[in-house]
Amino acid sequence: MKKLILSAALTGAATTRHHCPDIPYTPKELGEEAKRAANAGASIVHIHAREDNGMPTWKVETFQAIHEEVRKRCPNLIINYSTGAIGVPIETRLQHIPFTKPDMAAFNMGSMNYAIYSRKRKDFYFSGIFENSFQIMQKVVKTFNENGTTPEMECFDTGHIRNAEPLRDMGLIPDNACYSLVMGVLGGIPATPENLLHQIKQVPEGAFWQSIVISRKQWQLSAIAAAMGGNFRVGLEDNFYLPNGTMAKSNGELVEAGVNLAHSMGREVATIEEAREMLNIPLRD
């Protein structure tokens, strides 16, 4: 099999240090976590920006500071920024792209309910509508293309994979775009082996894809992704826990566990240089 490209989602937007004390907030902390992830074997880091107190932010200067902190520690690492949020105008969510021109950036492939539910409390911790119309998706991809940024298409359900078809037909989706099969979010497809196999079958033949699994089921489904010739993502945004059930103290620990998992499935992990070649993402000045 071809080498496996390992991604690390360093920090999300919803979880805090109340949930995991080692979630990075500041640009410097994100730079250090990017270095730990890269040293452990990740080729791609997926990043959300936060204020120093942990609140999500879309300030251009914060993204620029993150970019600088990551680049001075990891000059060739593939940087992937988020553009996803609930209740934030798309113009705000895209404003950092022209200033940072990241290697990759993620966007969501459809509108959906997005929630976190507590069975114990019989209530929602959070519930909202994730709005991503075809018009919004076109605007996002055009912005990416104008800035030389490779799209990562986050597909939370089967219909989201199909939503890429008209964008491809319009010539907006490049051949090296990534299909991310996101599983385990309430409102999207549940994280089960059967569902992952179904999602994999929907991806166009030859396209790059990775699994993104929210929760501790990540390790089981990542093994399936590796066995099926795909790629997978780890990191503190998706899952705090190592395969043995202990809470990770860094993204580097999670990446190291991902490398070990890949090796156990007979897959070699791509270096950053190899990942850039495989994804046709040349290093820019």
ChimeraX commands (.cxc) that place a marker at each C-alpha (Angstrom):
marker #1 position 0.00,0.00,0.00 radius 0.5
marker #1 position 1.00,3.63,-0.44 radius 0.5
marker #1 position 2.22,5.45,2.63 radius 0.5
marker #1 position -0.33,6.77,5.13 radius 0.5
marker #1 position -0.64,10.51,5.67 radius 0.5
marker #1 position -1.28,11.32,9.31 radius 0.5
marker #1 position -3.05,14.54,10.32 radius 0.5
marker #1 position -3.29,16.13,13.76 radius 0.5
marker #1 position -6.11,18.46,14.85 radius 0.5
marker #1 position -4.35,20.47,17.53 radius 0.5
marker #1 position -7.30,22.22,19.14 radius 0.5
marker #1 position -11.00,22.54,18.41 radius 0.5
marker #1 position -13.43,25.35,19.09 radius 0.5
marker #1 position -15.77,23.82,21.66 radius 0.5
marker #1 position -13.68,21.96,24.24 radius 0.5
marker #1 position -11.72,23.76,26.95 radius 0.5
marker #1 position -9.07,23.01,29.55 radius 0.5
marker #1 position -11.93,22.05,31.85 radius 0.5
marker #1 position -12.29,19.00,29.60 radius 0.5
marker #1 position -8.57,18.46,28.95 radius 0.5
marker #1 position -5.91,20.60,30.69 radius 0.5
marker #1 position -3.43,20.37,27.80 radius 0.5
marker #1 position -5.54,21.87,25.01 radius 0.5
marker #1 position -3.48,24.67,23.41 radius 0.5
marker #1 position -4.95,28.18,23.18 radius 0.5
marker #1 position -2.30,30.76,22.32 radius 0.5
marker #1 position -0.29,31.03,19.07 radius 0.5
marker #1 position 2.87,30.02,20.94 radius 0.5
marker #1 position 1.16,26.99,22.47 radius 0.5
marker #1 position -0.17,25.99,19.05 radius 0.5
marker #1 position 3.32,26.36,17.61 radius 0.5
marker #1 position 4.73,24.06,20.29 radius 0.5
marker #1 position 1.96,21.51,19.76 radius 0.5
marker #1 position 2.52,21.60,16.01 radius 0.5
marker #1 position 6.19,20.80,16.61 radius 0.5
marker #1 position 5.32,17.90,18.93 radius 0.5
marker #1 position 2.89,16.53,16.36 radius 0.5
marker #1 position 5.39,16.88,13.51 radius 0.5
marker #1 position 8.20,15.28,15.51 radius 0.5
marker #1 position 5.93,12.34,16.27 radius 0.5
marker #1 position 5.02,11.77,12.61 radius 0.5
marker #1 position 2.19,14.10,11.54 radius 0.5
marker #1 position 2.46,15.74,8.12 radius 0.5
marker #1 position -0.62,17.98,8.44 radius 0.5
marker #1 position -1.81,20.10,11.36 radius 0.5
marker #1 position -5.42,21.29,11.42 radius 0.5
marker #1 position -5.86,24.47,13.46 radius 0.5
marker #1 position -8.66,26.59,14.94 radius 0.5
marker #1 position -7.72,30.00,16.33 radius 0.5
marker #1 position -8.54,30.96,19.91 radius 0.5
marker #1 position -8.20,33.93,22.19 radius 0.5
marker #1 position -5.71,33.55,25.02 radius 0.5
marker #1 position -8.64,32.66,27.31 radius 0.5
marker #1 position -9.70,29.81,25.00 radius 0.5
marker #1 position -12.63,31.48,23.26 radius 0.5
marker #1 position -12.82,30.95,19.47 radius 0.5
marker #1 position -11.64,33.86,17.34 radius 0.5
marker #1 position -11.49,34.78,13.65 radius 0.5
marker #1 position -9.08,37.69,14.03 radius 0.5
marker #1 position -6.67,37.83,11.12 radius 0.5
marker #1 position -3.81,38.91,13.38 radius 0.5
marker #1 position -4.31,35.81,15.54 radius 0.5
marker #1 position -4.10,33.51,12.54 radius 0.5
marker #1 position -1.02,35.40,11.35 radius 0.5
marker #1 position 0.60,34.94,14.76 radius 0.5
marker #1 position -0.24,31.22,14.71 radius 0.5
marker #1 position 1.22,30.93,11.22 radius 0.5
marker #1 position 4.44,32.58,12.34 radius 0.5
marker #1 position 4.77,30.41,15.46 radius 0.5
marker #1 position 4.19,27.19,13.51 radius 0.5
marker #1 position 6.46,28.13,10.60 radius 0.5
marker #1 position 9.44,29.11,12.74 radius 0.5
marker #1 position 9.32,25.70,14.44 radius 0.5
marker #1 position 8.19,23.59,11.48 radius 0.5
marker #1 position 9.18,25.28,8.20 radius 0.5
marker #1 position 7.74,22.62,5.90 radius 0.5
marker #1 position 4.75,21.29,7.86 radius 0.5
marker #1 position 1.42,21.32,5.96 radius 0.5
marker #1 position -0.78,23.92,7.67 radius 0.5
marker #1 position -4.55,23.45,7.45 radius 0.5
marker #1 position -6.87,26.12,8.90 radius 0.5
marker #1 position -10.52,25.77,9.80 radius 0.5
marker #1 position -13.28,27.88,8.22 radius 0.5
marker #1 position -16.16,26.16,10.03 radius 0.5
marker #1 position -18.38,27.77,12.66 radius 0.5
marker #1 position -22.00,28.16,13.69 radius 0.5
marker #1 position -23.57,31.61,13.55 radius 0.5
marker #1 position -20.50,33.32,12.06 radius 0.5
marker #1 position -20.81,34.96,8.59 radius 0.5
marker #1 position -18.81,33.24,5.88 radius 0.5
marker #1 position -16.98,36.48,5.10 radius 0.5
marker #1 position -15.59,36.47,8.65 radius 0.5
marker #1 position -14.69,32.79,8.50 radius 0.5
marker #1 position -12.68,33.32,5.31 radius 0.5
marker #1 position -10.92,36.58,6.10 radius 0.5
marker #1 position -7.69,34.94,7.29 radius 0.5
marker #1 position -7.15,32.91,4.11 radius 0.5
marker #1 position -5.79,35.71,1.85 radius 0.5
marker #1 position -3.45,36.89,4.61 radius 0.5
marker #1 position -1.97,33.52,5.57 radius 0.5
marker #1 position -2.44,31.56,2.31 radius 0.5
marker #1 position -2.33,28.20,4.10 radius 0.5
marker #1 position -1.39,24.98,2.33 radius 0.5
marker #1 position -4.84,23.58,3.07 radius 0.5
marker #1 position -8.07,24.74,4.65 radius 0.5
marker #1 position -11.17,22.85,5.74 radius 0.5
marker #1 position -14.78,23.61,4.91 radius 0.5
marker #1 position -18.04,21.82,5.57 radius 0.5
marker #1 position -19.89,20.09,2.77 radius 0.5
marker #1 position -23.48,20.68,3.82 radius 0.5
marker #1 position -25.94,22.13,6.30 radius 0.5
marker #1 position -26.85,20.05,9.34 radius 0.5
marker #1 position -27.96,19.95,12.94 radius 0.5
marker #1 position -24.89,20.02,15.19 radius 0.5
marker #1 position -25.29,19.16,18.86 radius 0.5
marker #1 position -23.82,17.65,22.00 radius 0.5
marker #1 position -26.35,15.73,24.10 radius 0.5
marker #1 position -26.12,14.49,27.69 radius 0.5
marker #1 position -27.93,11.22,28.35 radius 0.5
marker #1 position -27.35,11.74,32.06 radius 0.5
marker #1 position -28.95,15.21,32.11 radius 0.5
marker #1 position -31.50,14.39,29.39 radius 0.5
marker #1 position -30.61,17.69,27.82 radius 0.5
marker #1 position -28.35,19.28,25.22 radius 0.5
marker #1 position -25.06,20.83,26.22 radius 0.5
marker #1 position -25.14,22.58,22.88 radius 0.5
marker #1 position -27.41,22.60,19.84 radius 0.5
marker #1 position -27.24,24.66,16.65 radius 0.5
marker #1 position -27.66,24.69,12.89 radius 0.5
marker #1 position -24.53,24.37,10.79 radius 0.5
marker #1 position -25.42,26.35,7.65 radius 0.5
marker #1 position -23.38,25.56,4.54 radius 0.5
marker #1 position -25.38,26.14,1.36 radius 0.5
marker #1 position -24.05,25.46,-2.13 radius 0.5
marker #1 position -23.63,29.22,-2.55 radius 0.5
marker #1 position -21.50,29.37,0.60 radius 0.5
marker #1 position -19.45,26.36,-0.52 radius 0.5
marker #1 position -18.80,27.97,-3.92 radius 0.5
marker #1 position -17.59,31.15,-2.23 radius 0.5
marker #1 position -15.31,29.17,0.06 radius 0.5
marker #1 position -13.71,27.12,-2.71 radius 0.5
marker #1 position -13.23,30.15,-4.96 radius 0.5
marker #1 position -11.39,31.88,-2.11 radius 0.5
marker #1 position -9.20,28.81,-1.59 radius 0.5
marker #1 position -8.39,28.60,-5.31 radius 0.5
marker #1 position -7.50,32.30,-5.50 radius 0.5
marker #1 position -4.97,31.80,-2.71 radius 0.5
marker #1 position -3.47,28.48,-3.76 radius 0.5
marker #1 position -5.05,26.64,-0.82 radius 0.5
marker #1 position -5.98,22.97,-1.21 radius 0.5
marker #1 position -9.55,22.23,-0.01 radius 0.5
marker #1 position -10.26,19.72,2.72 radius 0.5
marker #1 position -13.93,18.77,2.39 radius 0.5
marker #1 position -15.39,17.76,5.76 radius 0.5
marker #1 position -18.21,15.31,5.06 radius 0.5
marker #1 position -20.38,14.63,8.10 radius 0.5
marker #1 position -22.81,12.37,6.23 radius 0.5
marker #1 position -23.23,10.51,2.94 radius 0.5
marker #1 position -25.02,13.40,1.24 radius 0.5
marker #1 position -22.07,15.65,1.98 radius 0.5
marker #1 position -19.81,13.47,-0.16 radius 0.5
marker #1 position -22.31,13.80,-3.02 radius 0.5
marker #1 position -22.36,17.58,-2.57 radius 0.5
marker #1 position -18.85,17.73,-4.00 radius 0.5
marker #1 position -20.06,16.49,-7.38 radius 0.5
marker #1 position -21.51,19.78,-8.72 radius 0.5
marker #1 position -18.51,21.70,-7.42 radius 0.5
marker #1 position -16.22,19.28,-9.26 radius 0.5
marker #1 position -18.35,19.62,-12.41 radius 0.5
marker #1 position -17.96,23.41,-12.18 radius 0.5
marker #1 position -14.19,23.00,-12.05 radius 0.5
marker #1 position -13.94,24.39,-8.50 radius 0.5
marker #1 position -12.61,21.28,-6.72 radius 0.5
marker #1 position -9.01,20.41,-7.67 radius 0.5
marker #1 position -7.91,16.80,-8.08 radius 0.5
marker #1 position -5.80,16.91,-4.89 radius 0.5
marker #1 position -8.71,17.96,-2.64 radius 0.5
marker #1 position -9.18,15.82,0.47 radius 0.5
marker #1 position -12.39,14.04,1.44 radius 0.5
marker #1 position -12.58,13.95,5.24 radius 0.5
marker #1 position -15.08,11.37,6.49 radius 0.5
marker #1 position -16.20,12.89,9.80 radius 0.5
marker #1 position -18.05,10.53,12.11 radius 0.5
marker #1 position -19.49,10.66,15.60 radius 0.5
marker #1 position -21.02,14.17,15.63 radius 0.5
marker #1 position -24.67,14.26,16.70 radius 0.5
marker #1 position -26.51,15.37,13.58 radius 0.5
marker #1 position -24.08,13.49,11.32 radius 0.5
marker #1 position -23.37,9.85,10.60 radius 0.5
marker #1 position -22.65,7.71,13.70 radius 0.5
marker #1 position -19.15,6.31,14.25 radius 0.5
marker #1 position -19.48,2.61,13.42 radius 0.5
marker #1 position -17.35,0.26,11.31 radius 0.5
marker #1 position -20.26,-0.38,8.96 radius 0.5
marker #1 position -20.82,3.34,8.39 radius 0.5
marker #1 position -17.15,4.00,7.73 radius 0.5
marker #1 position -17.03,1.26,5.10 radius 0.5
marker #1 position -20.15,2.75,3.50 radius 0.5
marker #1 position -18.61,6.23,3.44 radius 0.5
marker #1 position -15.37,4.97,1.93 radius 0.5
marker #1 position -17.31,3.43,-0.95 radius 0.5
marker #1 position -18.83,6.85,-1.80 radius 0.5
marker #1 position -15.47,8.58,-2.31 radius 0.5
marker #1 position -14.47,8.92,-5.98 radius 0.5
marker #1 position -11.86,6.37,-6.99 radius 0.5
marker #1 position -8.35,7.69,-6.67 radius 0.5
marker #1 position -9.28,10.64,-4.45 radius 0.5
marker #1 position -7.37,11.30,-1.24 radius 0.5
marker #1 position -9.47,10.60,1.87 radius 0.5
marker #1 position -9.05,10.39,5.61 radius 0.5
marker #1 position -11.23,9.35,8.53 radius 0.5
marker #1 position -11.98,11.81,11.32 radius 0.5
marker #1 position -13.66,10.12,14.27 radius 0.5
marker #1 position -14.93,12.03,17.27 radius 0.5
marker #1 position -14.70,10.02,20.52 radius 0.5
marker #1 position -12.61,7.08,21.70 radius 0.5
marker #1 position -13.96,5.00,18.81 radius 0.5
marker #1 position -11.31,6.84,16.80 radius 0.5
marker #1 position -8.71,4.11,17.29 radius 0.5
marker #1 position -10.93,1.27,16.13 radius 0.5
marker #1 position -12.09,3.12,13.03 radius 0.5
marker #1 position -8.62,4.49,12.27 radius 0.5
marker #1 position -7.42,0.89,12.06 radius 0.5
marker #1 position -10.14,0.23,9.49 radius 0.5
marker #1 position -9.16,3.33,7.51 radius 0.5
marker #1 position -5.55,2.17,7.50 radius 0.5
marker #1 position -6.51,-1.35,6.43 radius 0.5
marker #1 position -8.61,0.08,3.59 radius 0.5
marker #1 position -5.68,2.04,2.20 radius 0.5
marker #1 position -6.81,5.40,3.52 radius 0.5
marker #1 position -5.51,7.94,6.00 radius 0.5
marker #1 position -6.67,9.21,9.37 radius 0.5
marker #1 position -6.58,12.14,11.76 radius 0.5
marker #1 position -5.86,12.24,15.49 radius 0.5
marker #1 position -5.48,15.14,17.92 radius 0.5
marker #1 position -6.98,16.88,20.92 radius 0.5
marker #1 position -9.82,18.36,18.87 radius 0.5
marker #1 position -11.28,14.90,18.23 radius 0.5
marker #1 position -10.34,12.65,21.14 radius 0.5
marker #1 position -8.37,13.20,24.33 radius 0.5
marker #1 position -7.62,9.56,25.09 radius 0.5
marker #1 position -4.84,7.19,24.13 radius 0.5
marker #1 position -5.72,3.61,23.13 radius 0.5
marker #1 position -5.03,2.42,26.70 radius 0.5
marker #1 position -7.68,4.81,28.06 radius 0.5
marker #1 position -5.38,7.38,29.67 radius 0.5
marker #1 position -5.77,11.05,28.79 radius 0.5
marker #1 position -3.08,12.34,26.44 radius 0.5
marker #1 position -0.85,15.16,27.62 radius 0.5
marker #1 position -0.10,16.46,24.13 radius 0.5
marker #1 position -0.98,16.08,20.48 radius 0.5
marker #1 position 2.41,14.47,20.09 radius 0.5
marker #1 position 1.34,11.53,22.25 radius 0.5
marker #1 position -1.76,11.02,20.13 radius 0.5
marker #1 position 0.25,11.18,16.90 radius 0.5
marker #1 position 2.74,8.67,18.28 radius 0.5
marker #1 position -0.14,6.31,19.04 radius 0.5
marker #1 position -1.44,6.86,15.50 radius 0.5
marker #1 position 1.96,5.98,14.02 radius 0.5
marker #1 position 2.08,2.80,16.10 radius 0.5
marker #1 position -1.43,1.91,14.94 radius 0.5
marker #1 position -0.51,2.47,11.30 radius 0.5
marker #1 position 2.57,0.27,11.66 radius 0.5
marker #1 position 0.51,-2.47,13.30 radius 0.5
marker #1 position -1.73,-2.42,10.22 radius 0.5
marker #1 position 1.25,-2.81,7.92 radius 0.5
marker #1 position 1.34,0.83,6.77 radius 0.5
marker #1 position 4.33,3.14,6.64 radius 0.5
marker #1 position 3.69,6.78,7.59 radius 0.5
marker #1 position 4.61,9.46,5.06 radius 0.5
marker #1 position 7.11,12.16,5.94 radius 0.5
marker #1 position 6.11,15.78,5.43 radius 0.5
marker #1 position 8.08,15.90,2.17 radius 0.5
marker #1 position 6.44,12.69,0.95 radius 0.5
marker #1 position 2.99,13.95,1.92 radius 0.5
marker #1 position 3.55,17.18,-0.02 radius 0.5
marker #1 position 4.50,15.16,-3.09 radius 0.5
marker #1 position 1.57,12.76,-2.70 radius 0.5
marker #1 position -0.91,15.63,-2.30 radius 0.5
marker #1 position 0.75,17.88,-4.88 radius 0.5
marker #1 position 1.16,20.68,-2.34 radius 0.5
marker #1 position 4.55,22.29,-2.98 radius 0.5
marker #1 position 6.18,24.30,-0.20 radius 0.5
marker #1 position 5.71,28.03,-0.75 radius 0.5
marker #1 position 7.89,30.87,0.53 radius 0.5
marker link #1:1,2 radius 0.2
marker link #1:2,3 radius 0.2
marker link #1:3,4 radius 0.2
marker link #1:4,5 radius 0.2
marker link #1:5,6 radius 0.2
marker link #1:6,7 radius 0.2
marker link #1:7,8 radius 0.2
marker link #1:8,9 radius 0.2
marker link #1:9,10 radius 0.2
marker link #1:10,11 radius 0.2
marker link #1:11,12 radius 0.2
marker link #1:12,13 radius 0.2
marker link #1:13,14 radius 0.2
marker link #1:14,15 radius 0.2
marker link #1:15,16 radius 0.2
marker link #1:16,17 radius 0.2
marker link #1:17,18 radius 0.2
marker link #1:18,19 radius 0.2
marker link #1:19,20 radius 0.2
marker link #1:20,21 radius 0.2
marker link #1:21,22 radius 0.2
marker link #1:22,23 radius 0.2
marker link #1:23,24 radius 0.2
marker link #1:24,25 radius 0.2
marker link #1:25,26 radius 0.2
marker link #1:26,27 radius 0.2
marker link #1:27,28 radius 0.2
marker link #1:28,29 radius 0.2
marker link #1:29,30 radius 0.2
marker link #1:30,31 radius 0.2
marker link #1:31,32 radius 0.2
marker link #1:32,33 radius 0.2
marker link #1:33,34 radius 0.2
marker link #1:34,35 radius 0.2
marker link #1:35,36 radius 0.2
marker link #1:36,37 radius 0.2
marker link #1:37,38 radius 0.2
marker link #1:38,39 radius 0.2
marker link #1:39,40 radius 0.2
marker link #1:40,41 radius 0.2
marker link #1:41,42 radius 0.2
marker link #1:42,43 radius 0.2
marker link #1:43,44 radius 0.2
marker link #1:44,45 radius 0.2
marker link #1:45,46 radius 0.2
marker link #1:46,47 radius 0.2
marker link #1:47,48 radius 0.2
marker link #1:48,49 radius 0.2
marker link #1:49,50 radius 0.2
marker link #1:50,51 radius 0.2
marker link #1:51,52 radius 0.2
marker link #1:52,53 radius 0.2
marker link #1:53,54 radius 0.2
marker link #1:54,55 radius 0.2
marker link #1:55,56 radius 0.2
marker link #1:56,57 radius 0.2
marker link #1:57,58 radius 0.2
marker link #1:58,59 radius 0.2
marker link #1:59,60 radius 0.2
marker link #1:60,61 radius 0.2
marker link #1:61,62 radius 0.2
marker link #1:62,63 radius 0.2
marker link #1:63,64 radius 0.2
marker link #1:64,65 radius 0.2
marker link #1:65,66 radius 0.2
marker link #1:66,67 radius 0.2
marker link #1:67,68 radius 0.2
marker link #1:68,69 radius 0.2
marker link #1:69,70 radius 0.2
marker link #1:70,71 radius 0.2
marker link #1:71,72 radius 0.2
marker link #1:72,73 radius 0.2
marker link #1:73,74 radius 0.2
marker link #1:74,75 radius 0.2
marker link #1:75,76 radius 0.2
marker link #1:76,77 radius 0.2
marker link #1:77,78 radius 0.2
marker link #1:78,79 radius 0.2
marker link #1:79,80 radius 0.2
marker link #1:80,81 radius 0.2
marker link #1:81,82 radius 0.2
marker link #1:82,83 radius 0.2
marker link #1:83,84 radius 0.2
marker link #1:84,85 radius 0.2
marker link #1:85,86 radius 0.2
marker link #1:86,87 radius 0.2
marker link #1:87,88 radius 0.2
marker link #1:88,89 radius 0.2
marker link #1:89,90 radius 0.2
marker link #1:90,91 radius 0.2
marker link #1:91,92 radius 0.2
marker link #1:92,93 radius 0.2
marker link #1:93,94 radius 0.2
marker link #1:94,95 radius 0.2
marker link #1:95,96 radius 0.2
marker link #1:96,97 radius 0.2
marker link #1:97,98 radius 0.2
marker link #1:98,99 radius 0.2
marker link #1:99,100 radius 0.2
marker link #1:100,101 radius 0.2
marker link #1:101,102 radius 0.2
marker link #1:102,103 radius 0.2
marker link #1:103,104 radius 0.2
marker link #1:104,105 radius 0.2
marker link #1:105,106 radius 0.2
marker link #1:106,107 radius 0.2
marker link #1:107,108 radius 0.2
marker link #1:108,109 radius 0.2
marker link #1:109,110 radius 0.2
marker link #1:110,111 radius 0.2
marker link #1:111,112 radius 0.2
marker link #1:112,113 radius 0.2
marker link #1:113,114 radius 0.2
marker link #1:114,115 radius 0.2
marker link #1:115,116 radius 0.2
marker link #1:116,117 radius 0.2
marker link #1:117,118 radius 0.2
marker link #1:118,119 radius 0.2
marker link #1:119,120 radius 0.2
marker link #1:120,121 radius 0.2
marker link #1:121,122 radius 0.2
marker link #1:122,123 radius 0.2
marker link #1:123,124 radius 0.2
marker link #1:124,125 radius 0.2
marker link #1:125,126 radius 0.2
marker link #1:126,127 radius 0.2
marker link #1:127,128 radius 0.2
marker link #1:128,129 radius 0.2
marker link #1:129,130 radius 0.2
marker link #1:130,131 radius 0.2
marker link #1:131,132 radius 0.2
marker link #1:132,133 radius 0.2
marker link #1:133,134 radius 0.2
marker link #1:134,135 radius 0.2
marker link #1:135,136 radius 0.2
marker link #1:136,137 radius 0.2
marker link #1:137,138 radius 0.2
marker link #1:138,139 radius 0.2
marker link #1:139,140 radius 0.2
marker link #1:140,141 radius 0.2
marker link #1:141,142 radius 0.2
marker link #1:142,143 radius 0.2
marker link #1:143,144 radius 0.2
marker link #1:144,145 radius 0.2
marker link #1:145,146 radius 0.2
marker link #1:146,147 radius 0.2
marker link #1:147,148 radius 0.2
marker link #1:148,149 radius 0.2
marker link #1:149,150 radius 0.2
marker link #1:150,151 radius 0.2
marker link #1:151,152 radius 0.2
marker link #1:152,153 radius 0.2
marker link #1:153,154 radius 0.2
marker link #1:154,155 radius 0.2
marker link #1:155,156 radius 0.2
marker link #1:156,157 radius 0.2
marker link #1:157,158 radius 0.2
marker link #1:158,159 radius 0.2
marker link #1:159,160 radius 0.2
marker link #1:160,161 radius 0.2
marker link #1:161,162 radius 0.2
marker link #1:162,163 radius 0.2
marker link #1:163,164 radius 0.2
marker link #1:164,165 radius 0.2
marker link #1:165,166 radius 0.2
marker link #1:166,167 radius 0.2
marker link #1:167,168 radius 0.2
marker link #1:168,169 radius 0.2
marker link #1:169,170 radius 0.2
marker link #1:170,171 radius 0.2
marker link #1:171,172 radius 0.2
marker link #1:172,173 radius 0.2
marker link #1:173,174 radius 0.2
marker link #1:174,175 radius 0.2
marker link #1:175,176 radius 0.2
marker link #1:176,177 radius 0.2
marker link #1:177,178 radius 0.2
marker link #1:178,179 radius 0.2
marker link #1:179,180 radius 0.2
marker link #1:180,181 radius 0.2
marker link #1:181,182 radius 0.2
marker link #1:182,183 radius 0.2
marker link #1:183,184 radius 0.2
marker link #1:184,185 radius 0.2
marker link #1:185,186 radius 0.2
marker link #1:186,187 radius 0.2
marker link #1:187,188 radius 0.2
marker link #1:188,189 radius 0.2
marker link #1:189,190 radius 0.2
marker link #1:190,191 radius 0.2
marker link #1:191,192 radius 0.2
marker link #1:192,193 radius 0.2
marker link #1:193,194 radius 0.2
marker link #1:194,195 radius 0.2
marker link #1:195,196 radius 0.2
marker link #1:196,197 radius 0.2
marker link #1:197,198 radius 0.2
marker link #1:198,199 radius 0.2
marker link #1:199,200 radius 0.2
marker link #1:200,201 radius 0.2
marker link #1:201,202 radius 0.2
marker link #1:202,203 radius 0.2
marker link #1:203,204 radius 0.2
marker link #1:204,205 radius 0.2
marker link #1:205,206 radius 0.2
marker link #1:206,207 radius 0.2
marker link #1:207,208 radius 0.2
marker link #1:208,209 radius 0.2
marker link #1:209,210 radius 0.2
marker link #1:210,211 radius 0.2
marker link #1:211,212 radius 0.2
marker link #1:212,213 radius 0.2
marker link #1:213,214 radius 0.2
marker link #1:214,215 radius 0.2
marker link #1:215,216 radius 0.2
marker link #1:216,217 radius 0.2
marker link #1:217,218 radius 0.2
marker link #1:218,219 radius 0.2
marker link #1:219,220 radius 0.2
marker link #1:220,221 radius 0.2
marker link #1:221,222 radius 0.2
marker link #1:222,223 radius 0.2
marker link #1:223,224 radius 0.2
marker link #1:224,225 radius 0.2
marker link #1:225,226 radius 0.2
marker link #1:226,227 radius 0.2
marker link #1:227,228 radius 0.2
marker link #1:228,229 radius 0.2
marker link #1:229,230 radius 0.2
marker link #1:230,231 radius 0.2
marker link #1:231,232 radius 0.2
marker link #1:232,233 radius 0.2
marker link #1:233,234 radius 0.2
marker link #1:234,235 radius 0.2
marker link #1:235,236 radius 0.2
marker link #1:236,237 radius 0.2
marker link #1:237,238 radius 0.2
marker link #1:238,239 radius 0.2
marker link #1:239,240 radius 0.2
marker link #1:240,241 radius 0.2
marker link #1:241,242 radius 0.2
marker link #1:242,243 radius 0.2
marker link #1:243,244 radius 0.2
marker link #1:244,245 radius 0.2
marker link #1:245,246 radius 0.2
marker link #1:246,247 radius 0.2
marker link #1:247,248 radius 0.2
marker link #1:248,249 radius 0.2
marker link #1:249,250 radius 0.2
marker link #1:250,251 radius 0.2
marker link #1:251,252 radius 0.2
marker link #1:252,253 radius 0.2
marker link #1:253,254 radius 0.2
marker link #1:254,255 radius 0.2
marker link #1:255,256 radius 0.2
marker link #1:256,257 radius 0.2
marker link #1:257,258 radius 0.2
marker link #1:258,259 radius 0.2
marker link #1:259,260 radius 0.2
marker link #1:260,261 radius 0.2
marker link #1:261,262 radius 0.2
marker link #1:262,263 radius 0.2
marker link #1:263,264 radius 0.2
marker link #1:264,265 radius 0.2
marker link #1:265,266 radius 0.2
marker link #1:266,267 radius 0.2
marker link #1:267,268 radius 0.2
marker link #1:268,269 radius 0.2
marker link #1:269,270 radius 0.2
marker link #1:270,271 radius 0.2
marker link #1:271,272 radius 0.2
marker link #1:272,273 radius 0.2
marker link #1:273,274 radius 0.2
marker link #1:274,275 radius 0.2
marker link #1:275,276 radius 0.2
marker link #1:276,277 radius 0.2
marker link #1:277,278 radius 0.2
marker link #1:278,279 radius 0.2
marker link #1:279,280 radius 0.2
marker link #1:280,281 radius 0.2
marker link #1:281,282 radius 0.2
marker link #1:282,283 radius 0.2
marker link #1:283,284 radius 0.2
marker link #1:284,285 radius 0.2
view
